[in-house]
Amino acid sequence: MGVKSMSVVNRIDRLINVAVLTVSDTRTKETDKGGQLVQQYLKDLNVEIKEGHYQIVKDDVTEIQTQVNEWLSKDVDAIITTGGTGISQRDVTIEAIKPLLDKEIEGFGEIFRYLSYTEDVGTRAILSRAIAGTVGHQVIISIPGSTGAVKLAMEKLITKELNHLVHELNK
């Protein structure tokens, strides 16, 4: 007797409100290909990005936390950050986001690095510190800012699980 696979995915029956934060010392809204790509993928989902819910901040812990905390205090279901997840001295997104989390979703970073290794950058995947976690009924996902990393994270993980994550946090 075979094992039946579960094909039912929990869905939330309302617009999901997402904020997108790019962390960069050099990008502008015109040159931020990673942040723009995240928004393009979100348009295909049951997602809303309200006015003011796309911002760029410098690689600075205080600036990152200030913007994220502002969105967390509003009706945002999810925050997706791009950039600042590497190991250079300027990469401080993880240091800013991790202390805010109630629960880390370890599997996100593990699977992202595995997919990066097998499908994108090979052994350079070890340099990524991408994470996801929850703050109350909200989720924060931090991914690298390169378009290859954004495409990988959005196609393989975020667009497939965002609705389910929001559902689980609000049931």
C-alpha positions as CSV (number, residue, x, y, z in Angstrom):
1,M,0.0,0.0,0.0
2,G,1.5,3.4,-1.1
3,V,1.6,6.5,1.0
4,K,-0.8,9.2,0.0
5,S,0.7,12.6,-0.6
6,M,-0.9,15.7,0.9
7,S,-1.9,18.0,-1.8
8,V,-4.0,20.5,0.2
9,V,-2.2,23.7,1.0
10,N,-3.6,26.0,3.6
11,R,-4.5,29.4,2.1
12,I,-5.4,32.7,3.7
13,D,-8.4,34.3,2.1
14,R,-7.4,37.9,2.1
15,L,-4.8,40.1,0.6
16,I,-1.4,39.5,2.1
17,N,0.4,42.8,3.0
18,V,4.1,42.6,2.3
19,A,6.9,45.2,2.8
20,V,10.1,45.1,0.9
21,L,13.3,46.5,2.4
22,T,16.6,46.8,0.4
23,V,19.7,47.2,2.5
24,S,22.4,48.9,0.6
25,D,24.9,51.8,0.8
26,T,24.8,52.3,-3.0
27,R,21.4,51.3,-4.4
28,T,18.6,53.7,-5.3
29,K,15.1,52.8,-6.2
30,E,16.1,53.1,-9.9
31,T,19.2,50.8,-9.5
32,D,17.8,48.4,-7.0
33,K,17.3,45.3,-9.2
34,G,16.9,42.9,-6.3
35,G,14.2,44.9,-4.6
36,Q,12.4,45.4,-7.9
37,L,12.6,41.7,-8.7
38,V,11.0,40.8,-5.3
39,Q,8.1,43.1,-6.1
40,Q,7.6,41.6,-9.5
41,Y,7.3,38.1,-8.1
42,L,4.9,39.3,-5.4
43,K,2.6,40.8,-8.0
44,D,1.8,37.2,-9.1
45,L,0.6,36.3,-5.6
46,N,-2.3,37.4,-3.4
47,V,-0.1,40.2,-2.1
48,E,-0.3,43.9,-1.6
49,I,2.6,46.3,-1.3
50,K,1.1,49.5,0.1
51,E,2.5,53.0,-0.5
52,G,5.6,53.4,1.6
53,H,6.2,49.7,2.0
54,Y,9.2,49.6,-0.2
55,Q,12.2,51.3,1.1
56,I,16.0,51.4,0.9
57,V,18.2,51.9,4.0
58,K,21.9,52.0,4.5
59,D,23.9,49.0,5.9
60,D,23.3,50.2,9.4
61,V,21.8,48.1,12.2
62,T,19.8,51.0,13.7
63,E,18.4,52.1,10.3
64,I,17.4,48.6,9.4
65,Q,15.7,48.0,12.8
66,T,14.0,51.3,12.8
67,Q,12.3,50.6,9.4
68,V,11.5,47.0,10.2
69,N,10.0,48.0,13.6
70,E,7.9,50.7,11.9
71,W,6.4,48.1,9.6
72,L,5.9,45.5,12.4
73,S,3.8,48.0,14.2
74,K,1.5,48.3,11.3
75,D,-0.7,45.7,9.4
76,V,2.2,44.1,7.5
77,D,2.0,40.3,7.3
78,A,5.5,39.8,6.0
79,I,8.7,41.8,5.4
80,I,11.2,40.7,2.8
81,T,14.7,42.2,3.1
82,T,17.3,42.0,0.4
83,G,21.0,42.7,0.8
84,G,23.5,42.7,3.7
85,T,23.4,38.9,4.3
86,G,27.0,38.2,3.4
87,I,30.1,38.2,5.5
88,S,31.7,41.6,4.7
89,Q,32.1,44.2,7.5
90,R,29.2,46.2,6.0
91,D,26.8,43.2,5.9
92,V,24.7,43.8,9.1
93,T,21.2,42.7,8.0
94,I,21.3,39.5,10.0
95,E,22.7,41.3,13.1
96,A,19.7,43.8,12.8
97,I,17.0,41.2,12.1
98,K,17.9,38.2,14.3
99,P,17.4,40.0,17.7
100,L,13.9,41.0,16.6
101,L,12.7,37.4,15.9
102,D,10.6,35.4,18.3
103,K,11.3,32.2,16.3
104,E,13.8,31.5,13.7
105,I,12.7,29.3,10.8
106,E,16.1,27.5,10.4
107,G,14.9,25.5,7.4
108,F,14.6,28.5,5.2
109,G,18.3,29.4,5.5
110,E,19.4,25.7,5.2
111,I,17.3,25.1,2.1
112,F,18.3,28.4,0.5
113,R,22.0,27.6,0.9
114,Y,21.4,24.1,-0.4
115,L,19.6,25.4,-3.5
116,S,22.3,28.2,-3.9
117,Y,24.9,25.5,-3.9
118,T,23.2,23.1,-6.3
119,E,21.6,25.6,-8.7
120,D,23.4,28.9,-8.6
121,V,26.8,29.7,-7.0
122,G,28.3,26.4,-5.9
123,T,30.5,26.4,-2.8
124,R,30.1,30.2,-2.5
125,A,26.7,29.4,-1.0
126,I,28.5,29.1,2.4
127,L,28.9,32.9,2.4
128,S,25.1,33.5,2.6
129,R,23.5,34.0,6.0
130,A,20.0,34.2,4.7
131,I,17.4,33.7,7.4
132,A,13.6,33.8,8.1
133,G,11.7,34.0,11.3
134,T,8.6,35.2,13.0
135,V,7.7,38.2,15.1
136,G,4.2,37.6,16.6
137,H,1.9,37.0,13.6
138,Q,4.4,38.4,11.1
139,V,7.2,36.8,9.2
140,I,10.5,38.4,8.2
141,I,12.6,36.9,5.4
142,S,16.1,38.1,4.7
143,I,17.8,37.2,1.4
144,P,20.9,38.3,-0.5
145,G,20.4,41.2,-2.9
146,S,21.8,39.8,-6.1
147,T,19.2,39.1,-8.8
148,G,20.3,35.4,-9.0
149,A,19.7,35.0,-5.2
150,V,16.4,36.9,-5.3
151,K,15.2,34.8,-8.2
152,L,16.2,31.6,-6.5
153,A,14.6,32.5,-3.2
154,M,11.4,33.9,-4.7
155,E,10.8,31.0,-7.2
156,K,11.9,28.1,-5.1
157,L,10.8,29.1,-1.6
158,I,9.0,32.4,-0.9
159,T,6.3,32.3,-3.6
160,K,5.6,28.7,-2.7
161,E,5.3,29.2,1.1
162,L,4.4,32.8,1.8
163,N,0.7,32.2,1.9
164,H,1.1,29.1,4.1
165,L,3.4,31.0,6.5
166,V,0.9,33.8,6.9
167,H,-1.9,31.2,7.3
168,E,0.0,29.4,10.0
169,L,0.8,32.6,11.9
170,N,-2.8,33.7,11.8
171,K,-4.9,30.6,12.4
